[in-house]
């Protein structure tokens, strides 16, 4: 669904902010990708390419094509890593910061994080179209 939101958003409205404290669609999707990389890496042992970077803070990545590329790559990263997991290891506990979580629960957290931010961003493409059309 995230890909549909990105594709639906007009390029000239891609960094629209509904309120001063709200995330733009670019920020939501880059944050979602960053979470996908980090949470899946916790469960699969893959190297997180954004471990030392915050794509939300890199304004050159806030273009529609870049956000689409990064979110797609994060999904590919997740599918590859999760597909290679040994189901026998799902109950193994991994500690990350103060959290002691099973491998499979890190996967579930990645899904929940993706759903949370995708749902928060769902209205933005519709809202910006209506805002610019006067509806």
NORWORA-V646755 format. One record per backbone hydrogen bond with DSSP energy under -1.0 kcal/mol. CO is the residue of the C=O (numbers start at 1). NH is the residue of the N-H. Records with the same first field share a line. If there is no record, write none. Layout:
CO->NH / NH
This chain:
1->5
2->6
3->7
4->8
5->9
10->13
11->14
13->16
14->26
24->28
25->29
26->30
27->31
28->32
29->33
30->34
31->35
32->36
33->37
34->38
35->39
36->40
37->41
38->42
40->44
41->45
48->51
50->53
54->57
57->59
58->61
59->62
63->67
64->68
65->69
66->70
67->71
68->72
69->73
70->74
71->75
72->76
73->77
74->78
75->79
76->80
77->81
78->82
79->83
80->84
82->85
86->89
87->90
89->92
90->104
92->103
94->101
96->99
99->96
101->94
102->106
103->107
104->108
105->109
106->110
107->111
108->112
109->113
110->114
111->115
112->116
113->117
114->118
115->119
116->120
117->121
121->124
123->127
124->128
125->129
126->130
127->131
128->132
129->133
130->135
